[in-house]
Amino acid sequence: MSEEKKTYTTGFGAPVDNDQNSKTAGVPGPILMQDTHLLEKLGHFDRERIPERVVHAKGAGAHGYFEVTADVTKYTRAKFLSEIGKRTDVFARFSTVGGEKGSADAERDPRGFAIKFYTEEGNYDMTGNNTPVFFIRDPLKFPDFIHTQKRHPGTNLKNADMFWDFLSLTPESVHQVTILFSDRGTPRTYRNMNGYSSHTFKWYNEKGDYYWVQYHFKTEQGIQNLTRDEATEMKGNDPDHATRDLHDAIERGEYPSWRVEVQIMTPEEAREYRFDPFDITKVWFHADYPPMTIGRMVLNRNPKNYFAEVEQAAFSPANFVPGIAASPDKLLQGRLFSYHDTHLHRLGPNYHLLPINRPKAAQVNYYQRDGFMALGDNSGDAPNYYPNSFGGPEPQLNVAEPPFDVSGQAARQPYTHPNDDFFQAGELYRRVMTDEDREHLIGNITTHLCNAQKQIQLRQTAILYKADEEYGRRVAEGLGLDVKEVKKLAEMSQEERAEATS
């Protein structure tokens, strides 16, 4: 018999009623600021590492430009997208996600794909990954997820039980797990991988019409990945190989480039789409919403100083410009708070004044003053309050985004969209992957999952079985598990499965 379970509380001792669903206004949201448990949890998580980034600690970056190649003024009023041929300076940072700053570039891990556009209306940041989906859909789960990707609190070693325990108790992760443990989890270089916004965003035009959009950055160097054995060898021979490759390619004049595409959905289509368009664990099928090419990104200049330009670069999905705004995606809603908050902790309250983060093509006029490292003249003797009678900057009502309806009860509401968490992962396995891809996927999972306890192996394999019977069966056989037992677990509910394997 197990001991009586302890009550989960906040840091101040108040009992927590639910730790899986953020408080939202209806389904799917957006999230409410009154969710003090979410804010406390994210705020503490943002301050857990000093001064290294909590995630995306090791990265490489380069300067370049984005050029518009198609007319998208029907969809957005953003000035940097306003005419074909228009160029905007950018800074890009690529990174591993879970590892420390000294980790190897060839680790099996998603890759961060962040772009800062220095537009004439201010900086616009796109903080994506090299995968179109993610492991979780609610930000309340994010600190826990990252903890499992880090080191065990007792041994300070990577721990397969932590890693797979969380994933096997979080079925929504199976789509991203399938991508991560394919060879796409070990890109050959930063130049040879795609980038994705992953999140859905809102575009709106001069008339106030709005659309939902997702971004794709398609490498023009071609997709290239490392096999498990190649990645293991690379980690030993050159742990900085991707950082070196990006720098050296630009020095040679072989400027990496990406074709920029978007998928666009109307609000009416979003209400009827078979998948939740704001669920980051799902993709919009290309057959339903074919990507259209809108531009091209080229990186053509290396940083002069790594710390000043790469380490201090701070990206935030909350950095929008008129014509682009957030969606009700719950994970995005959490990131809108968390990125800025962690930069305040890591770099200070005036991190936006650092040269790499400062707007290049727009003038900053605001009422923020003082704080550590207040660079420049601190706005001189201009008024530091609003409203005022002394010619201070005024808001512009005409840049406001168009409204959309929000309704529902304020509560911690579970995800209720009728489409399950397993179908898209199964389709990826069945319809997209080649026989070689599937063979590598099975090998990559079994060689990692074999290090976890048997009950965790059974639970995770049951989730894979729910995505595709062959997928789960092959992993079970590779681990020496009873396929009948895996099938039985797969037929249980998530709660029953967790209880049966606890």
DAHU-V955849 format. One line per field, one symbol per residue. ss: DSSP state (h for helix, s for strand, l for the rest). phi: phi as a letter, one per 30 degrees, with the letter a starting at -180 (. if undefined). A space follows every 50 residues. Layout:
ss=???
phi=???
This chain:
ss=llllllllslllllslllllllssslllllsllllhhhhhhhhhhlllll llllllllssssssssssllllllllllhhhlllllssssssssssllll llllllllllsssssssssllsssssssslllllllllhhhhhhhhhhhl lllllllllhhhhhhhhhllhhhhhhhhhhllhhhlsllhhhllssllll sssslllllsssssssssslllllsllhhhhhhhhhhlllhhhhhhhhhh hlllllsssssssssshhhhhhlllllllllllllllllllsssssssss sslllhhhhhhllllllllllllssllllhhhhhhhhhhhhhhhhhhlll hhhlllllllllllllllllllllllllllllllllllllllllllhhhl lllllllllsssllllllllllhhhhhhhhhhllhhhhhhhhhhhhhhhl lllhhhhhhhhhhhhhhlhhhhhhhhhhhlllhhhhhhhhlllhhhhhhh ll
phi=.ddeddddbddcjddcdabcbddbdicclddcddddddddddddedcdbb cdedbhdcabbacabcbdbbdbddcbceddcdadjdcbdbbcbcadcddd dcdddcddadcdbcbccdddcjdcccccbdbdbbdbcbddddedededdc cddccicdbddeededddcbedddddedddcddddbedbddcbdbbdidc bccbcddjdbbcbbcbccdcdjdbbcdeddddddeddadcdddddddddd ddicddbbdcbbcbbdeddddcddcddccddbcdedddbddcdbabcbcb bdddbdddccdcdbcbdddcbejbadcdedddeddedddddddeddcjdc ddcdedcdeccbccbacdbiiehddichihcdecbbdbcbiddcdcddcd dddbdbakddadcddbeddddcdddddeddccddededddeddddddcdd dcddddeddddddddddaddeddddeddcicddddddddddddedddddd cd
